[in-house]
Amino acid sequence: MPLYEYTCRDCGRRFDALRSMQTADDPIACIACHGTNTTRNLSVFFSRSAGARESEQVAPSSSGCAGCSGGSCSACRY
């Protein structure tokens, strides 16, 4: 069962919940205030093939990171 991240729009609490894909977008009660005014967050995760070294990671697109506007900078290391 996938783990999803949610944010409560009433109290701002972020929390995780194990839910089926079919119920991922259904209302869920906040673990802090028990309100159901929650939204599912887009989760970002890091994936690297087994045995790959950090230097073998795929470089970001030519647009760069938000801080360097496509150029090389120390913030995104590219």
PDB file of N, CA, C and O in Angstrom:
ATOM      1  N   MET A   1       0.853  -1.166   0.000  1.00  0.00           N
ATOM      2  CA  MET A   1       0.000   0.000   0.000  1.00  0.00           C
ATOM      3  C   MET A   1       0.905   1.237   0.000  1.00  0.00           C
ATOM      4  O   MET A   1       1.837   1.311   0.800  1.00  0.00           O
ATOM      5  N   PRO A   2       0.645   2.214  -0.888  1.00  0.00           N
ATOM      6  CA  PRO A   2       1.486   3.411  -0.975  1.00  0.00           C
ATOM      7  C   PRO A   2       1.343   4.340   0.226  1.00  0.00           C
ATOM      8  O   PRO A   2       0.304   4.386   0.884  1.00  0.00           O
ATOM      9  N   LEU A   3       2.404   5.067   0.486  1.00  0.00           N
ATOM     10  CA  LEU A   3       2.428   6.075   1.536  1.00  0.00           C
ATOM     11  C   LEU A   3       2.236   7.435   0.877  1.00  0.00           C
ATOM     12  O   LEU A   3       2.996   7.799  -0.021  1.00  0.00           O
ATOM     13  N   TYR A   4       1.240   8.180   1.307  1.00  0.00           N
ATOM     14  CA  TYR A   4       0.942   9.492   0.742  1.00  0.00           C
ATOM     15  C   TYR A   4       1.158  10.571   1.794  1.00  0.00           C
ATOM     16  O   TYR A   4       0.994  10.319   2.987  1.00  0.00           O
ATOM     17  N   GLU A   5       1.526  11.775   1.353  1.00  0.00           N
ATOM     18  CA  GLU A   5       1.703  12.923   2.229  1.00  0.00           C
ATOM     19  C   GLU A   5       0.507  13.854   2.073  1.00  0.00           C
ATOM     20  O   GLU A   5       0.026  14.082   0.963  1.00  0.00           O
ATOM     21  N   TYR A   6       0.035  14.384   3.183  1.00  0.00           N
ATOM     22  CA  TYR A   6      -1.108  15.301   3.193  1.00  0.00           C
ATOM     23  C   TYR A   6      -0.769  16.533   4.012  1.00  0.00           C
ATOM     24  O   TYR A   6       0.100  16.493   4.883  1.00  0.00           O
ATOM     25  N   THR A   7      -1.465  17.634   3.727  1.00  0.00           N
ATOM     26  CA  THR A   7      -1.358  18.856   4.520  1.00  0.00           C
ATOM     27  C   THR A   7      -2.764  19.279   4.904  1.00  0.00           C
ATOM     28  O   THR A   7      -3.669  19.296   4.071  1.00  0.00           O
ATOM     29  N   CYS A   8      -2.938  19.620   6.166  1.00  0.00           N
ATOM     30  CA  CYS A   8      -4.228  20.113   6.650  1.00  0.00           C
ATOM     31  C   CYS A   8      -4.311  21.602   6.343  1.00  0.00           C
ATOM     32  O   CYS A   8      -3.433  22.371   6.732  1.00  0.00           O
ATOM     33  N   ARG A   9      -5.354  22.002   5.654  1.00  0.00           N
ATOM     34  CA  ARG A   9      -5.538  23.414   5.305  1.00  0.00           C
ATOM     35  C   ARG A   9      -6.018  24.230   6.495  1.00  0.00           C
ATOM     36  O   ARG A   9      -5.937  25.458   6.470  1.00  0.00           O
ATOM     37  N   ASP A  10      -6.514  23.573   7.532  1.00  0.00           N
ATOM     38  CA  ASP A  10      -7.003  24.292   8.705  1.00  0.00           C
ATOM     39  C   ASP A  10      -5.872  24.618   9.684  1.00  0.00           C
ATOM     40  O   ASP A  10      -5.752  25.759  10.130  1.00  0.00           O
ATOM     41  N   CYS A  11      -5.047  23.628  10.018  1.00  0.00           N
ATOM     42  CA  CYS A  11      -4.013  23.850  11.033  1.00  0.00           C
ATOM     43  C   CYS A  11      -2.590  23.830  10.468  1.00  0.00           C
ATOM     44  O   CYS A  11      -1.644  24.167  11.180  1.00  0.00           O
ATOM     45  N   GLY A  12      -2.423  23.439   9.193  1.00  0.00           N
ATOM     46  CA  GLY A  12      -1.104  23.445   8.569  1.00  0.00           C
ATOM     47  C   GLY A  12      -0.256  22.218   8.829  1.00  0.00           C
ATOM     48  O   GLY A  12       0.873  22.132   8.345  1.00  0.00           O
ATOM     49  N   ARG A  13      -0.775  21.274   9.578  1.00  0.00           N
ATOM     50  CA  ARG A  13      -0.016  20.061   9.916  1.00  0.00           C
ATOM     51  C   ARG A  13       0.205  19.201   8.676  1.00  0.00           C
ATOM     52  O   ARG A  13      -0.717  19.000   7.885  1.00  0.00           O
ATOM     53  N   ARG A  14       1.428  18.692   8.504  1.00  0.00           N
ATOM     54  CA  ARG A  14       1.742  17.753   7.434  1.00  0.00           C
ATOM     55  C   ARG A  14       1.812  16.366   8.055  1.00  0.00           C
ATOM     56  O   ARG A  14       2.357  16.190   9.144  1.00  0.00           O
ATOM     57  N   PHE A  15       1.252  15.374   7.347  1.00  0.00           N
ATOM     58  CA  PHE A  15       1.269  14.020   7.878  1.00  0.00           C
ATOM     59  C   PHE A  15       1.241  13.021   6.735  1.00  0.00           C
ATOM     60  O   PHE A  15       0.883  13.358   5.606  1.00  0.00           O
ATOM     61  N   ASP A  16       1.619  11.801   7.039  1.00  0.00           N
ATOM     62  CA  ASP A  16       1.639  10.706   6.077  1.00  0.00           C
ATOM     63  C   ASP A  16       0.536   9.713   6.401  1.00  0.00           C
ATOM     64  O   ASP A  16       0.110   9.591   7.550  1.00  0.00           O
ATOM     65  N   ALA A  17       0.073   8.998   5.369  1.00  0.00           N
ATOM     66  CA  ALA A  17      -0.937   7.965   5.576  1.00  0.00           C
ATOM     67  C   ALA A  17      -0.756   6.864   4.534  1.00  0.00           C
ATOM     68  O   ALA A  17      -0.522   7.134   3.356  1.00  0.00           O
ATOM     69  N   LEU A  18      -0.867   5.628   4.990  1.00  0.00           N
ATOM     70  CA  LEU A  18      -0.867   4.484   4.078  1.00  0.00           C
ATOM     71  C   LEU A  18      -2.289   4.301   3.575  1.00  0.00           C
ATOM     72  O   LEU A  18      -3.201   4.045   4.361  1.00  0.00           O
ATOM     73  N   ARG A  19      -2.481   4.432   2.262  1.00  0.00           N
ATOM     74  CA  ARG A  19      -3.824   4.315   1.683  1.00  0.00           C
ATOM     75  C   ARG A  19      -3.723   3.641   0.326  1.00  0.00           C
ATOM     76  O   ARG A  19      -2.677   3.691  -0.321  1.00  0.00           O
ATOM     77  N   SER A  20      -4.784   3.026  -0.094  1.00  0.00           N
ATOM     78  CA  SER A  20      -4.804   2.422  -1.420  1.00  0.00           C
ATOM     79  C   SER A  20      -4.827   3.539  -2.465  1.00  0.00           C
ATOM     80  O   SER A  20      -5.217   4.666  -2.160  1.00  0.00           O
ATOM     81  N   MET A  21      -4.415   3.234  -3.680  1.00  0.00           N
ATOM     82  CA  MET A  21      -4.419   4.226  -4.749  1.00  0.00           C
ATOM     83  C   MET A  21      -5.835   4.705  -5.042  1.00  0.00           C
ATOM     84  O   MET A  21      -6.027   5.856  -5.436  1.00  0.00           O
ATOM     85  N   GLN A  22      -6.821   3.845  -4.857  1.00  0.00           N
ATOM     86  CA  GLN A  22      -8.210   4.212  -5.129  1.00  0.00           C
ATOM     87  C   GLN A  22      -8.730   5.254  -4.139  1.00  0.00           C
ATOM     88  O   GLN A  22      -9.616   6.037  -4.484  1.00  0.00           O
ATOM     89  N   THR A  23      -8.201   5.278  -2.923  1.00  0.00           N
ATOM     90  CA  THR A  23      -8.697   6.208  -1.907  1.00  0.00           C
ATOM     91  C   THR A  23      -7.731   7.359  -1.627  1.00  0.00           C
ATOM     92  O   THR A  23      -7.968   8.148  -0.712  1.00  0.00           O
ATOM     93  N   ALA A  24      -6.657   7.468  -2.393  1.00  0.00           N
ATOM     94  CA  ALA A  24      -5.619   8.473  -2.126  1.00  0.00           C
ATOM     95  C   ALA A  24      -6.150   9.896  -2.113  1.00  0.00           C
ATOM     96  O   ALA A  24      -5.677  10.714  -1.324  1.00  0.00           O
ATOM     97  N   ASP A  25      -7.119  10.216  -2.961  1.00  0.00           N
ATOM     98  CA  ASP A  25      -7.645  11.575  -3.030  1.00  0.00           C
ATOM     99  C   ASP A  25      -8.940  11.777  -2.251  1.00  0.00           C
ATOM    100  O   ASP A  25      -9.500  12.873  -2.257  1.00  0.00           O
ATOM    101  N   ASP A  26      -9.416  10.742  -1.587  1.00  0.00           N
ATOM    102  CA  ASP A  26     -10.615  10.872  -0.749  1.00  0.00           C
ATOM    103  C   ASP A  26     -10.286  11.702   0.492  1.00  0.00           C
ATOM    104  O   ASP A  26      -9.130  11.743   0.914  1.00  0.00           O
ATOM    105  N   PRO A  27     -11.278  12.361   1.078  1.00  0.00           N
ATOM    106  CA  PRO A  27     -11.029  13.125   2.305  1.00  0.00           C
ATOM    107  C   PRO A  27     -10.421  12.233   3.401  1.00  0.00           C
ATOM    108  O   PRO A  27     -10.780  11.065   3.549  1.00  0.00           O
ATOM    109  N   ILE A  28      -9.502  12.819   4.150  1.00  0.00           N
ATOM    110  CA  ILE A  28      -8.863  12.109   5.266  1.00  0.00           C
ATOM    111  C   ILE A  28      -8.775  13.079   6.442  1.00  0.00           C
ATOM    112  O   ILE A  28      -8.524  14.269   6.251  1.00  0.00           O
ATOM    113  N   ALA A  29      -8.975  12.586   7.624  1.00  0.00           N
ATOM    114  CA  ALA A  29      -8.937  13.431   8.819  1.00  0.00           C
ATOM    115  C   ALA A  29      -7.492  13.748   9.202  1.00  0.00           C
ATOM    116  O   ALA A  29      -6.620  12.881   9.166  1.00  0.00           O
ATOM    117  N   CYS A  30      -7.264  14.990   9.562  1.00  0.00           N
ATOM    118  CA  CYS A  30      -5.955  15.440  10.038  1.00  0.00           C
ATOM    119  C   CYS A  30      -5.640  14.749  11.358  1.00  0.00           C
ATOM    120  O   CYS A  30      -6.523  14.566  12.195  1.00  0.00           O
ATOM    121  N   ILE A  31      -4.391  14.371  11.539  1.00  0.00           N
ATOM    122  CA  ILE A  31      -4.014  13.693  12.783  1.00  0.00           C
ATOM    123  C   ILE A  31      -3.919  14.657  13.961  1.00  0.00           C
ATOM    124  O   ILE A  31      -3.899  14.218  15.111  1.00  0.00           O
ATOM    125  N   ALA A  32      -3.860  15.965  13.697  1.00  0.00           N
ATOM    126  CA  ALA A  32      -3.751  16.943  14.777  1.00  0.00           C
ATOM    127  C   ALA A  32      -5.107  17.525  15.178  1.00  0.00           C
ATOM    128  O   ALA A  32      -5.491  17.479  16.347  1.00  0.00           O
ATOM    129  N   CYS A  33      -5.840  18.084  14.178  1.00  0.00           N
ATOM    130  CA  CYS A  33      -7.097  18.761  14.518  1.00  0.00           C
ATOM    131  C   CYS A  33      -8.337  17.959  14.123  1.00  0.00           C
ATOM    132  O   CYS A  33      -9.458  18.366  14.429  1.00  0.00           O
ATOM    133  N   HIS A  34      -8.151  16.849  13.462  1.00  0.00           N
ATOM    134  CA  HIS A  34      -9.214  15.934  13.028  1.00  0.00           C
ATOM    135  C   HIS A  34     -10.154  16.516  11.974  1.00  0.00           C
ATOM    136  O   HIS A  34     -11.188  15.922  11.668  1.00  0.00           O
ATOM    137  N   GLY A  35      -9.800  17.678  11.416  1.00  0.00           N
ATOM    138  CA  GLY A  35     -10.582  18.253  10.331  1.00  0.00           C
ATOM    139  C   GLY A  35     -10.325  17.489   9.036  1.00  0.00           C
ATOM    140  O   GLY A  35      -9.305  16.811   8.905  1.00  0.00           O
ATOM    141  N   THR A  36     -11.234  17.595   8.093  1.00  0.00           N
ATOM    142  CA  THR A  36     -11.076  16.887   6.819  1.00  0.00           C
ATOM    143  C   THR A  36     -10.768  17.842   5.663  1.00  0.00           C
ATOM    144  O   THR A  36     -10.886  17.457   4.500  1.00  0.00           O
ATOM    145  N   ASN A  37     -10.380  19.068   5.967  1.00  0.00           N
ATOM    146  CA  ASN A  37      -9.986  20.035   4.944  1.00  0.00           C
ATOM    147  C   ASN A  37      -8.501  19.820   4.636  1.00  0.00           C
ATOM    148  O   ASN A  37      -7.659  20.658   4.960  1.00  0.00           O
ATOM    149  N   THR A  38      -8.203  18.697   4.013  1.00  0.00           N
ATOM    150  CA  THR A  38      -6.822  18.303   3.732  1.00  0.00           C
ATOM    151  C   THR A  38      -6.593  18.191   2.232  1.00  0.00           C
ATOM    152  O   THR A  38      -7.532  18.054   1.446  1.00  0.00           O
ATOM    153  N   THR A  39      -5.334  18.251   1.862  1.00  0.00           N
ATOM    154  CA  THR A  39      -4.959  18.096   0.464  1.00  0.00           C
ATOM    155  C   THR A  39      -3.759  17.150   0.368  1.00  0.00           C
ATOM    156  O   THR A  39      -2.884  17.149   1.234  1.00  0.00           O
ATOM    157  N   ARG A  40      -3.735  16.362  -0.678  1.00  0.00           N
ATOM    158  CA  ARG A  40      -2.619  15.439  -0.881  1.00  0.00           C
ATOM    159  C   ARG A  40      -1.484  16.200  -1.536  1.00  0.00           C
ATOM    160  O   ARG A  40      -1.695  16.929  -2.505  1.00  0.00           O
ATOM    161  N   ASN A  41      -0.278  16.033  -1.008  1.00  0.00           N
ATOM    162  CA  ASN A  41       0.908  16.696  -1.537  1.00  0.00           C
ATOM    163  C   ASN A  41       1.534  15.862  -2.640  1.00  0.00           C
ATOM    164  O   ASN A  41       1.371  14.642  -2.688  1.00  0.00           O
ATOM    165  N   LEU A  42       2.241  16.528  -3.510  1.00  0.00           N
ATOM    166  CA  LEU A  42       3.030  15.843  -4.514  1.00  0.00           C
ATOM    167  C   LEU A  42       4.345  15.474  -3.851  1.00  0.00           C
ATOM    168  O   LEU A  42       5.114  16.357  -3.470  1.00  0.00           O
ATOM    169  N   SER A  43       4.610  14.206  -3.710  1.00  0.00           N
ATOM    170  CA  SER A  43       5.828  13.744  -3.058  1.00  0.00           C
ATOM    171  C   SER A  43       6.968  13.676  -4.056  1.00  0.00           C
ATOM    172  O   SER A  43       6.787  13.248  -5.196  1.00  0.00           O
ATOM    173  N   VAL A  44       8.128  14.097  -3.624  1.00  0.00           N
ATOM    174  CA  VAL A  44       9.328  14.025  -4.439  1.00  0.00           C
ATOM    175  C   VAL A  44      10.262  13.035  -3.765  1.00  0.00           C
ATOM    176  O   VAL A  44      10.466  13.077  -2.551  1.00  0.00           O
ATOM    177  N   PHE A  45      10.820  12.152  -4.562  1.00  0.00           N
ATOM    178  CA  PHE A  45      11.731  11.183  -3.987  1.00  0.00           C
ATOM    179  C   PHE A  45      12.980  11.104  -4.832  1.00  0.00           C
ATOM    180  O   PHE A  45      12.983  11.527  -5.988  1.00  0.00           O
ATOM    181  N   PHE A  46      14.035  10.568  -4.266  1.00  0.00           N
ATOM    182  CA  PHE A  46      15.318  10.426  -4.936  1.00  0.00           C
ATOM    183  C   PHE A  46      15.515   8.967  -5.282  1.00  0.00           C
ATOM    184  O   PHE A  46      15.309   8.086  -4.447  1.00  0.00           O
ATOM    185  N   SER A  47      15.911   8.715  -6.504  1.00  0.00           N
ATOM    186  CA  SER A  47      16.150   7.344  -6.933  1.00  0.00           C
ATOM    187  C   SER A  47      17.485   7.275  -7.646  1.00  0.00           C
ATOM    188  O   SER A  47      17.798   8.117  -8.487  1.00  0.00           O
ATOM    189  N   ARG A  48      18.268   6.263  -7.303  1.00  0.00           N
ATOM    190  CA  ARG A  48      19.556   6.048  -7.940  1.00  0.00           C
ATOM    191  C   ARG A  48      19.689   4.555  -8.149  1.00  0.00           C
ATOM    192  O   ARG A  48      19.357   3.773  -7.258  1.00  0.00           O
ATOM    193  N   SER A  49      20.162   4.155  -9.295  1.00  0.00           N
ATOM    194  CA  SER A  49      20.289   2.725  -9.563  1.00  0.00           C
ATOM    195  C   SER A  49      21.272   2.095  -8.595  1.00  0.00           C
ATOM    196  O   SER A  49      22.225   2.735  -8.152  1.00  0.00           O
ATOM    197  N   ALA A  50      21.032   0.853  -8.276  1.00  0.00           N
ATOM    198  CA  ALA A  50      21.866   0.126  -7.326  1.00  0.00           C
ATOM    199  C   ALA A  50      23.312   0.127  -7.794  1.00  0.00           C
ATOM    200  O   ALA A  50      23.592  -0.166  -8.956  1.00  0.00           O
ATOM    201  N   GLY A  51      24.214   0.449  -6.911  1.00  0.00           N
ATOM    202  CA  GLY A  51      25.636   0.432  -7.218  1.00  0.00           C
ATOM    203  C   GLY A  51      26.145   1.701  -7.878  1.00  0.00           C
ATOM    204  O   GLY A  51      27.356   1.841  -8.048  1.00  0.00           O
ATOM    205  N   ALA A  52      25.287   2.622  -8.254  1.00  0.00           N
ATOM    206  CA  ALA A  52      25.730   3.853  -8.900  1.00  0.00           C
ATOM    207  C   ALA A  52      26.331   4.795  -7.869  1.00  0.00           C
ATOM    208  O   ALA A  52      25.834   4.915  -6.749  1.00  0.00           O
ATOM    209  N   ARG A  53      27.400   5.456  -8.262  1.00  0.00           N
ATOM    210  CA  ARG A  53      28.019   6.442  -7.384  1.00  0.00           C
ATOM    211  C   ARG A  53      27.334   7.785  -7.561  1.00  0.00           C
ATOM    212  O   ARG A  53      26.678   8.026  -8.574  1.00  0.00           O
ATOM    213  N   GLU A  54      27.486   8.656  -6.577  1.00  0.00           N
ATOM    214  CA  GLU A  54      26.844   9.972  -6.641  1.00  0.00           C
ATOM    215  C   GLU A  54      27.265  10.726  -7.891  1.00  0.00           C
ATOM    216  O   GLU A  54      26.458  11.460  -8.462  1.00  0.00           O
ATOM    217  N   SER A  55      28.507  10.566  -8.330  1.00  0.00           N
ATOM    218  CA  SER A  55      28.996  11.276  -9.508  1.00  0.00           C
ATOM    219  C   SER A  55      28.362  10.769 -10.795  1.00  0.00           C
ATOM    220  O   SER A  55      28.504  11.409 -11.837  1.00  0.00           O
ATOM    221  N   GLU A  56      27.662   9.630 -10.751  1.00  0.00           N
ATOM    222  CA  GLU A  56      27.030   9.064 -11.937  1.00  0.00           C
ATOM    223  C   GLU A  56      25.562   9.455 -12.055  1.00  0.00           C
ATOM    224  O   GLU A  56      24.861   8.962 -12.940  1.00  0.00           O
ATOM    225  N   GLN A  57      25.093  10.326 -11.185  1.00  0.00           N
ATOM    226  CA  GLN A  57      23.700  10.744 -11.237  1.00  0.00           C
ATOM    227  C   GLN A  57      23.447  11.541 -12.509  1.00  0.00           C
ATOM    228  O   GLN A  57      24.357  12.169 -13.052  1.00  0.00           O
ATOM    229  N   VAL A  58      22.220  11.510 -12.972  1.00  0.00           N
ATOM    230  CA  VAL A  58      21.844  12.247 -14.167  1.00  0.00           C
ATOM    231  C   VAL A  58      21.768  13.728 -13.826  1.00  0.00           C
ATOM    232  O   VAL A  58      21.157  14.108 -12.828  1.00  0.00           O
ATOM    233  N   ALA A  59      22.388  14.563 -14.654  1.00  0.00           N
ATOM    234  CA  ALA A  59      22.375  16.010 -14.444  1.00  0.00           C
ATOM    235  C   ALA A  59      20.995  16.559 -14.767  1.00  0.00           C
ATOM    236  O   ALA A  59      20.289  15.990 -15.600  1.00  0.00           O
ATOM    237  N   PRO A  60      20.597  17.647 -14.131  1.00  0.00           N
ATOM    238  CA  PRO A  60      19.297  18.237 -14.420  1.00  0.00           C
ATOM    239  C   PRO A  60      19.256  18.784 -15.840  1.00  0.00           C
ATOM    240  O   PRO A  60      20.280  18.852 -16.519  1.00  0.00           O
ATOM    241  N   SER A  61      18.078  19.168 -16.276  1.00  0.00           N
ATOM    242  CA  SER A  61      17.912  19.711 -17.617  1.00  0.00           C
ATOM    243  C   SER A  61      18.715  20.993 -17.781  1.00  0.00           C
ATOM    244  O   SER A  61      19.193  21.557 -16.796  1.00  0.00           O
ATOM    245  N   SER A  62      18.863  21.447 -18.986  1.00  0.00           N
ATOM    246  CA  SER A  62      19.665  22.628 -19.273  1.00  0.00           C
ATOM    247  C   SER A  62      19.110  23.893 -18.640  1.00  0.00           C
ATOM    248  O   SER A  62      19.800  24.911 -18.582  1.00  0.00           O
ATOM    249  N   SER A  63      17.889  23.842 -18.171  1.00  0.00           N
ATOM    250  CA  SER A  63      17.312  25.027 -17.545  1.00  0.00           C
ATOM    251  C   SER A  63      17.923  25.309 -16.184  1.00  0.00           C
ATOM    252  O   SER A  63      17.750  26.410 -15.662  1.00  0.00           O
ATOM    253  N   GLY A  64      18.637  24.350 -15.582  1.00  0.00           N
ATOM    254  CA  GLY A  64      19.283  24.548 -14.298  1.00  0.00           C
ATOM    255  C   GLY A  64      18.291  24.629 -13.161  1.00  0.00           C
ATOM    256  O   GLY A  64      17.122  24.271 -13.310  1.00  0.00           O
ATOM    257  N   CYS A  65      18.767  25.101 -12.028  1.00  0.00           N
ATOM    258  CA  CYS A  65      17.877  25.230 -10.873  1.00  0.00           C
ATOM    259  C   CYS A  65      17.284  26.630 -10.840  1.00  0.00           C
ATOM    260  O   CYS A  65      17.654  27.484 -11.646  1.00  0.00           O
ATOM    261  N   ALA A  66      16.397  26.858  -9.942  1.00  0.00           N
ATOM    262  CA  ALA A  66      15.716  28.148  -9.857  1.00  0.00           C
ATOM    263  C   ALA A  66      16.686  29.273  -9.522  1.00  0.00           C
ATOM    264  O   ALA A  66      16.465  30.421  -9.908  1.00  0.00           O
ATOM    265  N   GLY A  67      17.759  28.951  -8.805  1.00  0.00           N
ATOM    266  CA  GLY A  67      18.695  29.982  -8.384  1.00  0.00           C
ATOM    267  C   GLY A  67      19.683  30.414  -9.443  1.00  0.00           C
ATOM    268  O   GLY A  67      20.248  31.502  -9.331  1.00  0.00           O
ATOM    269  N   CYS A  68      19.921  29.602 -10.479  1.00  0.00           N
ATOM    270  CA  CYS A  68      20.959  29.968 -11.443  1.00  0.00           C
ATOM    271  C   CYS A  68      20.418  30.241 -12.840  1.00  0.00           C
ATOM    272  O   CYS A  68      21.194  30.596 -13.727  1.00  0.00           O
ATOM    273  N   SER A  69      19.147  30.092 -13.065  1.00  0.00           N
ATOM    274  CA  SER A  69      18.505  30.399 -14.345  1.00  0.00           C
ATOM    275  C   SER A  69      19.211  29.778 -15.543  1.00  0.00           C
ATOM    276  O   SER A  69      19.354  30.424 -16.581  1.00  0.00           O
ATOM    277  N   GLY A  70      19.649  28.550 -15.410  1.00  0.00           N
ATOM    278  CA  GLY A  70      20.226  27.854 -16.543  1.00  0.00           C
ATOM    279  C   GLY A  70      21.737  27.878 -16.586  1.00  0.00           C
ATOM    280  O   GLY A  70      22.337  27.155 -17.382  1.00  0.00           O
ATOM    281  N   GLY A  71      22.365  28.677 -15.764  1.00  0.00           N
ATOM    282  CA  GLY A  71      23.817  28.732 -15.730  1.00  0.00           C
ATOM    283  C   GLY A  71      24.364  27.819 -14.655  1.00  0.00           C
ATOM    284  O   GLY A  71      23.607  27.174 -13.929  1.00  0.00           O
ATOM    285  N   SER A  72      25.651  27.767 -14.557  1.00  0.00           N
ATOM    286  CA  SER A  72      26.301  26.944 -13.541  1.00  0.00           C
ATOM    287  C   SER A  72      26.340  27.731 -12.225  1.00  0.00           C
ATOM    288  O   SER A  72      26.672  28.917 -12.208  1.00  0.00           O
ATOM    289  N   CYS A  73      26.001  27.063 -11.144  1.00  0.00           N
ATOM    290  CA  CYS A  73      26.056  27.752  -9.853  1.00  0.00           C
ATOM    291  C   CYS A  73      26.358  26.736  -8.749  1.00  0.00           C
ATOM    292  O   CYS A  73      26.234  25.527  -8.948  1.00  0.00           O
ATOM    293  N   SER A  74      26.747  27.237  -7.615  1.00  0.00           N
ATOM    294  CA  SER A  74      27.077  26.371  -6.486  1.00  0.00           C
ATOM    295  C   SER A  74      25.830  25.854  -5.781  1.00  0.00           C
ATOM    296  O   SER A  74      25.898  24.843  -5.082  1.00  0.00           O
ATOM    297  N   ALA A  75      24.682  26.529  -5.950  1.00  0.00           N
ATOM    298  CA  ALA A  75      23.450  26.113  -5.269  1.00  0.00           C
ATOM    299  C   ALA A  75      22.966  24.748  -5.752  1.00  0.00           C
ATOM    300  O   ALA A  75      22.533  23.917  -4.955  1.00  0.00           O
ATOM    301  N   CYS A  76      23.043  24.524  -7.068  1.00  0.00           N
ATOM    302  CA  CYS A  76      22.553  23.245  -7.589  1.00  0.00           C
ATOM    303  C   CYS A  76      23.701  22.347  -8.042  1.00  0.00           C
ATOM    304  O   CYS A  76      23.456  21.222  -8.479  1.00  0.00           O
ATOM    305  N   ARG A  77      24.926  22.803  -7.952  1.00  0.00           N
ATOM    306  CA  ARG A  77      26.146  22.050  -8.286  1.00  0.00           C
ATOM    307  C   ARG A  77      26.246  21.714  -9.768  1.00  0.00           C
ATOM    308  O   ARG A  77      26.991  20.798 -10.118  1.00  0.00           O
ATOM    309  N   TYR A  78      25.547  22.396 -10.647  1.00  0.00           N
ATOM    310  CA  TYR A  78      25.662  22.136 -12.084  1.00  0.00           C
ATOM    311  C   TYR A  78      25.851  23.409 -12.845  1.00  0.00           C
ATOM    312  O   TYR A  78      25.967  23.385 -14.070  1.00  0.00           O
TER     313      TYR A  78
END
